[in-house]
Amino acid sequence: MLYVLPFFAFKLNDRLNTYVMNQSWKVPVFVFCYSPHCGHCKEIHPDWEKLAEEYKNDPKVIIAELNCEAYHHTCSHEHHVNGYPGFRIVLKGNSKTYDGSRHYNGLKEKIDELRLLKMDELCNVLDNNQLNSSLNYPAFVLNYAGNLKEGCAFIDKLVGRDYNLADQFYINYNQSEMDMAIYTEKLASVQLEKPWSIKNVKKFVKEYKTKPFAVVKWKEIMSKNRPLVILIVSDLNDANSFNNIAKKDLTHHWAAVTAERFKFLSGGDIKIDNLKYPAAMITNSKKNKYVLISQVSENLLSQVIGKDFESFNDIQNQRLSMIFRDLILFPAQRFKNRTIYIMIALVLIALIGGCIYYVFDMQPTYKFE
């Protein structure tokens, strides 16, 4: 249950912030992020109190404040605020910076602008010239046969709670037929294959939503249906020099990992000590074969990624899912025999269960006559 300060602004804590983030799918939320010891925050606060009073019963906007000293994690991770005062506008769970005027009139003007938003039509409408300019890549361009409201609802269903992904969707509505394409830069794109279905669209989005060299869980990289190009580098910043080719090449998913991390993930099953960095592991689409190439450059990789995989020399036949796997227990240990691993896990579970039973069984039983 949300409670209200004497000056009618929602005072957020971790629990109430979750509530307000959920409400932001229905109405815009304007958040004042502050520190009690910040001089500028104290100067702004009277104007914020006045605005909160004016809009206290307004069904079209929520005015809130967040003490970033008391709730630092929520402030920095949910709202991405590291300096004070900070103003955030939250729309459909996505908290973005407000950089406008911080005086009463400027803040009021912004609130009135937020009140006019139609939340059920809030998605990126593609301008006719936008494909020739800059999009938020990788960008999903949706040609939708229905109206804008229906198209935005369709995108919301695809995105779910992946708020950052929403910024990567652009819509052309009232089109003659439904289709979708992914653009990783102006001229590099892949079209969604027919037939059109929700299942195919979700697979398409899952396959292409991850940016090249993005820091993600290893299992997400391994889940891609395309072949992989995994750069093995001394420092992750070394992968930046391969950005151009990675954005243009949509036939592979590109990832980067440090040599130290690679050794840990593979448990030493793949020997890379003799490689000169940057090196590259190129896999086939099934991830059961790979080649290792030492001392690669952007020019060298541009020549080899177009080759038929079977034409490579020194192809290694190993299923990567058996090498790079997430273990529930003993994450630093490698078990080549899965049966042994399962048996050990079951024995430990049985022992833990027995201990729990023993503890509860020792408690006295009270019988009431």
C-alpha positions as CSV (number, residue, x, y, z in Angstrom):
1,M,0.0,0.0,0.0
2,L,1.4,3.4,-1.0
3,Y,1.5,6.1,1.6
4,V,1.7,9.8,1.1
5,L,4.0,12.4,2.7
6,P,2.4,15.6,4.2
7,F,3.2,17.3,1.0
8,F,1.5,14.5,-1.0
9,A,4.5,13.2,-3.0
10,F,5.0,9.5,-3.0
11,K,8.0,8.8,-0.8
12,L,9.6,5.7,-2.3
13,N,11.4,2.9,-0.6
14,D,12.4,-0.4,-2.2
15,R,8.9,-2.0,-1.9
16,L,7.0,1.1,-2.9
17,N,9.4,1.7,-5.8
18,T,8.4,-1.6,-7.3
19,Y,4.7,-0.6,-7.0
20,V,5.3,2.7,-8.7
21,M,7.4,1.1,-11.5
22,N,4.4,-1.2,-12.2
23,Q,2.1,1.8,-12.1
24,S,4.2,3.4,-14.8
25,W,2.7,1.1,-17.4
26,K,-0.6,3.0,-16.8
27,V,0.5,6.6,-16.0
28,P,3.8,8.5,-16.2
29,V,5.9,8.8,-13.1
30,F,8.1,11.9,-12.3
31,V,10.7,11.1,-9.6
32,F,12.8,13.6,-7.7
33,C,16.0,11.7,-6.5
34,Y,17.8,13.6,-3.7
35,S,20.2,13.4,-0.8
36,P,19.1,15.0,2.5
37,H,22.6,16.7,2.7
38,C,22.5,18.1,-0.8
39,G,22.2,21.9,-0.9
40,H,20.7,22.1,-4.4
41,C,18.1,19.5,-3.4
42,K,17.0,21.7,-0.5
43,E,16.6,24.6,-2.8
44,I,14.4,22.6,-5.2
45,H,12.4,20.9,-2.5
46,P,9.8,23.7,-1.9
47,D,8.9,23.8,-5.6
48,W,8.6,20.0,-5.6
49,E,6.3,20.2,-2.5
50,K,4.1,22.7,-4.3
51,L,3.8,20.6,-7.4
52,A,3.1,17.5,-5.4
53,E,0.2,19.4,-3.7
54,E,-1.2,20.6,-7.0
55,Y,-1.2,17.1,-8.7
56,K,-1.9,15.0,-5.6
57,N,-5.3,13.7,-6.9
58,D,-4.4,13.7,-10.6
59,P,-5.1,10.3,-12.2
60,K,-2.8,11.0,-15.2
61,V,0.5,11.4,-13.4
62,I,2.4,10.3,-10.3
63,I,4.8,12.7,-8.5
64,A,7.3,10.8,-6.3
65,E,10.6,11.3,-4.5
66,L,13.4,9.0,-3.5
67,N,16.0,9.4,-0.8
68,C,19.1,8.1,-2.5
69,E,21.1,7.9,0.7
70,A,18.6,5.7,2.4
71,Y,17.9,3.6,-0.7
72,H,21.1,3.8,-2.6
73,H,20.7,0.5,-4.5
74,T,17.2,1.4,-5.8
75,C,18.5,4.8,-6.8
76,S,21.6,3.7,-8.6
77,H,20.3,0.4,-10.2
78,E,16.6,1.1,-10.8
79,H,16.9,4.8,-11.7
80,H,20.6,5.0,-12.6
81,V,21.2,8.1,-10.5
82,N,24.6,8.7,-9.1
83,G,24.5,12.5,-8.5
84,Y,22.0,14.8,-6.8
85,P,19.6,16.2,-7.4
86,G,18.4,13.9,-10.2
87,F,15.1,13.8,-12.0
88,R,13.8,10.7,-13.6
89,I,10.7,10.1,-15.9
90,V,9.5,6.5,-15.7
91,L,7.4,5.2,-18.6
92,K,6.5,1.5,-18.8
93,G,9.1,0.6,-16.3
94,N,11.9,2.4,-18.1
95,S,13.5,5.2,-16.0
96,K,15.1,8.0,-18.1
97,T,16.9,11.2,-17.2
98,Y,15.0,14.5,-17.3
99,D,17.5,17.2,-18.2
100,G,15.1,20.2,-18.4
101,S,14.5,23.2,-16.2
102,R,14.6,22.5,-12.4
103,H,12.6,25.6,-11.5
104,Y,8.9,25.5,-10.7
105,N,7.6,26.7,-14.1
106,G,9.8,24.3,-16.1
107,L,8.9,21.3,-13.9
108,K,5.2,22.2,-14.1
109,E,5.4,22.4,-17.9
110,K,7.0,19.0,-18.1
111,I,4.3,17.5,-15.8
112,D,1.6,18.9,-18.0
113,E,3.3,17.4,-21.0
114,L,3.5,14.0,-19.3
115,R,-0.3,14.2,-18.5
116,L,-1.1,14.3,-22.2
117,L,0.7,11.1,-23.0
118,K,-1.4,8.2,-24.3
119,M,0.2,5.3,-22.5
120,D,-1.4,2.7,-24.8
121,E,0.1,4.4,-27.8
122,L,3.6,4.9,-26.3
123,C,6.1,3.2,-28.5
124,N,8.7,4.3,-31.1
125,V,6.9,5.3,-34.3
126,L,9.4,5.0,-37.2
127,D,9.9,8.2,-39.2
128,N,10.2,7.6,-43.0
129,N,13.7,9.0,-42.9
130,Q,14.8,7.3,-39.8
131,L,16.2,4.2,-41.4
132,N,18.7,6.5,-43.1
133,S,19.7,8.1,-39.8
134,S,20.6,6.7,-36.4
135,L,18.5,4.1,-34.6
136,N,19.1,2.5,-31.3
137,Y,20.9,-0.6,-32.6
138,P,20.3,-3.4,-32.8
139,A,16.9,-2.1,-33.9
140,F,13.8,-4.2,-34.5
141,V,11.6,-2.6,-37.2
142,L,8.0,-3.9,-37.1
143,N,5.6,-3.4,-39.9
144,Y,2.2,-3.8,-38.3
145,A,-1.1,-4.3,-40.1
146,G,-3.2,-2.9,-37.2
147,N,-3.4,0.6,-35.7
148,L,-0.9,2.2,-33.4
149,K,-2.6,1.1,-30.1
150,E,-2.7,-2.5,-31.3
151,G,0.9,-2.4,-32.5
152,C,2.2,-0.9,-29.2
153,A,0.3,-3.6,-27.2
154,F,2.0,-6.2,-29.5
155,I,5.5,-4.8,-28.7
156,D,4.7,-4.6,-25.0
157,K,3.8,-8.3,-25.1
158,L,7.1,-9.1,-26.8
159,V,9.2,-7.0,-24.5
160,G,7.6,-8.0,-21.2
161,R,9.7,-6.6,-18.4
162,D,12.9,-6.2,-20.5
163,Y,12.6,-2.4,-20.4
164,N,15.8,-1.7,-22.3
165,L,14.6,-3.9,-25.2
166,A,11.6,-1.6,-25.7
167,D,13.9,1.2,-26.9
168,Q,15.1,-1.1,-29.7
169,F,11.6,-1.4,-31.2
170,Y,10.3,0.8,-34.0
171,I,6.9,0.5,-35.6
172,N,5.2,1.3,-38.9
173,Y,1.5,0.8,-38.3
174,N,-1.5,0.4,-40.7
175,Q,0.7,-1.6,-43.1
176,S,-0.6,-4.0,-45.7
177,E,1.1,-7.0,-44.1
178,M,3.0,-7.9,-41.1
179,D,6.8,-8.3,-41.1
180,M,9.9,-7.5,-39.0
181,A,13.6,-6.9,-39.6
182,I,16.6,-6.4,-37.4
183,Y,19.1,-3.7,-38.2
184,T,22.5,-3.7,-36.6
185,E,23.5,-0.6,-38.5
186,K,22.1,1.4,-41.4
187,L,22.7,-1.1,-44.1
188,A,23.0,-4.4,-42.2
189,S,19.7,-6.2,-41.7
190,V,18.0,-9.6,-41.6
191,Q,14.3,-10.1,-42.3
192,L,12.1,-12.3,-40.2
193,E,11.3,-15.5,-42.2
194,K,7.7,-16.4,-43.0
195,P,5.3,-17.6,-41.7
196,W,4.4,-14.8,-39.4
197,S,3.5,-16.0,-35.9
198,I,4.1,-14.9,-32.3
199,K,6.3,-18.0,-31.8
200,N,8.6,-17.1,-34.7
201,V,8.7,-13.4,-33.7
202,K,9.8,-14.3,-30.2
203,K,12.5,-16.6,-31.5
204,F,13.7,-13.9,-33.9
205,V,13.9,-11.3,-31.0
206,K,15.7,-13.7,-28.7
207,E,18.2,-14.5,-31.4
208,Y,19.2,-11.0,-32.4
209,K,18.5,-8.8,-29.3
210,T,22.0,-9.2,-27.8
211,K,24.5,-6.7,-29.1
212,P,27.9,-7.9,-30.2
213,F,30.3,-8.2,-27.3
214,A,27.6,-7.5,-24.8
215,V,28.3,-8.6,-21.2
216,V,25.7,-11.4,-20.7
217,K,25.5,-14.8,-19.2
218,W,27.4,-17.5,-21.0
219,K,24.3,-19.6,-21.4
220,E,22.7,-16.8,-23.4
221,I,25.6,-16.8,-25.9
222,M,25.4,-20.6,-26.2
223,S,21.6,-20.4,-26.8
224,K,22.1,-18.6,-30.1
225,N,21.1,-20.6,-33.2
226,R,23.8,-19.0,-35.4
227,P,27.5,-19.9,-35.4
228,L,29.6,-18.1,-32.9
229,V,32.7,-15.9,-33.2
230,I,34.2,-15.7,-29.7
231,L,37.1,-13.3,-29.4
232,I,39.7,-14.4,-26.8
233,V,41.4,-11.3,-25.6
234,S,43.8,-10.0,-22.8
235,D,41.4,-7.2,-22.0
236,L,37.7,-6.8,-23.0
237,N,38.4,-3.4,-24.4
238,D,40.5,-5.1,-27.1
239,A,37.3,-6.3,-28.7
240,N,36.3,-2.7,-29.6
241,S,38.5,-2.8,-32.7
242,F,36.3,-5.5,-34.1
243,N,33.0,-3.6,-33.7
244,N,32.6,-2.7,-37.4
245,I,32.8,-6.2,-38.7
246,A,30.7,-7.6,-35.8
247,K,27.8,-5.2,-36.7
248,K,27.9,-6.0,-40.4
249,D,28.1,-9.8,-40.0
250,L,24.7,-11.1,-39.0
251,T,25.4,-14.7,-39.9
252,H,27.4,-15.1,-36.6
253,H,26.8,-14.0,-33.1
254,W,29.9,-12.2,-31.8
255,A,31.1,-12.4,-28.2
256,A,34.3,-11.6,-26.3
257,V,35.9,-13.1,-23.3
258,T,39.2,-12.7,-21.5
259,A,41.7,-15.5,-21.8
260,E,41.6,-15.9,-18.0
261,R,37.8,-16.2,-18.0
262,F,37.9,-18.6,-21.0
263,K,40.2,-21.0,-19.1
264,F,37.9,-20.9,-16.1
265,L,34.7,-21.5,-18.1
266,S,36.2,-24.4,-20.0
267,G,37.9,-25.9,-17.0
268,G,41.1,-26.2,-19.0
269,D,39.4,-28.6,-21.5
270,I,40.4,-26.3,-24.3
271,K,44.1,-25.5,-24.4
272,I,44.7,-21.9,-25.4
273,D,48.2,-21.3,-23.8
274,N,49.9,-21.3,-27.1
275,L,47.6,-18.8,-28.7
276,K,48.6,-15.2,-29.3
277,Y,45.9,-12.7,-28.5
278,P,43.5,-11.5,-29.8
279,A,42.5,-15.0,-30.8
280,A,39.2,-16.3,-32.1
281,M,37.1,-19.4,-31.6
282,I,34.7,-19.9,-34.6
283,T,32.0,-22.6,-34.2
284,N,29.5,-24.2,-36.5
285,S,25.7,-23.5,-35.8
286,K,25.3,-26.7,-33.8
287,K,28.2,-25.8,-31.5
288,N,29.7,-29.2,-31.7
289,K,32.7,-28.2,-33.8
290,Y,35.1,-25.3,-33.6
291,V,38.4,-23.9,-34.8
292,L,40.9,-21.7,-32.9
293,I,42.7,-19.0,-34.8
294,S,45.6,-17.2,-33.3
295,Q,46.5,-13.5,-33.5
296,V,43.5,-12.4,-35.5
297,S,42.7,-9.0,-37.0
298,E,39.6,-7.5,-38.4
299,N,40.9,-8.0,-41.9
300,L,41.7,-11.6,-41.3
301,L,38.3,-12.4,-39.8
302,S,36.5,-10.6,-42.6
303,Q,38.2,-13.2,-44.9
304,V,37.5,-16.3,-42.9
305,I,33.9,-15.8,-41.6
306,G,32.5,-16.2,-45.1
307,K,34.2,-19.6,-45.6
308,D,32.3,-22.9,-45.5
309,F,33.0,-24.1,-42.0
310,E,34.1,-27.6,-43.2
311,S,36.9,-26.0,-45.2
312,F,38.8,-24.9,-42.1
313,N,41.9,-26.8,-41.0
314,D,42.2,-28.3,-37.5
315,I,38.5,-28.6,-36.8
316,Q,37.9,-29.8,-33.3
317,N,34.9,-32.1,-32.7
318,Q,33.6,-31.2,-29.2
319,R,30.1,-30.3,-28.1
320,L,30.6,-26.9,-26.4
321,S,27.6,-27.4,-24.2
322,M,29.6,-30.2,-22.5
323,I,32.6,-27.9,-22.0
324,F,30.9,-24.6,-21.1
325,R,28.1,-25.6,-18.8
326,D,26.5,-24.0,-15.8
327,L,26.9,-26.3,-12.8
328,I,24.5,-26.2,-9.8
329,L,27.1,-27.5,-7.4
330,F,30.8,-27.1,-7.3
331,P,31.0,-24.3,-10.0
332,A,34.8,-24.3,-10.0
333,Q,35.0,-28.0,-10.5
334,R,34.8,-29.9,-13.8
335,F,32.9,-33.2,-14.1
336,K,33.4,-34.9,-17.4
337,N,31.2,-37.8,-16.3
338,R,27.7,-36.4,-15.9
339,T,26.5,-39.6,-14.2
340,I,29.1,-39.1,-11.4
341,Y,28.1,-35.5,-11.0
342,I,24.4,-36.4,-10.7
343,M,25.1,-39.1,-8.2
344,I,27.1,-36.7,-6.0
345,A,24.4,-34.1,-6.2
346,L,21.7,-36.6,-5.2
347,V,23.8,-37.9,-2.2
348,L,24.3,-34.3,-1.0
349,I,20.6,-33.5,-1.3
350,A,19.7,-36.7,0.6
351,L,22.2,-35.8,3.4
352,I,20.8,-32.2,3.6
353,G,17.2,-33.6,3.7
354,G,18.2,-36.1,6.5
355,C,19.7,-33.3,8.6
356,I,16.6,-31.2,8.2
357,Y,14.3,-34.1,9.2
358,Y,16.5,-34.9,12.2
359,V,16.4,-31.3,13.5
360,F,12.6,-31.1,13.3
361,D,12.2,-34.6,14.7
362,M,14.1,-33.5,17.8
363,Q,11.5,-30.9,18.6
364,P,9.2,-31.8,21.5
365,T,5.6,-32.8,20.6
366,Y,2.8,-31.2,22.6
367,K,-0.4,-33.2,23.0
368,F,-3.5,-31.3,24.1
369,E,-6.1,-33.4,25.9
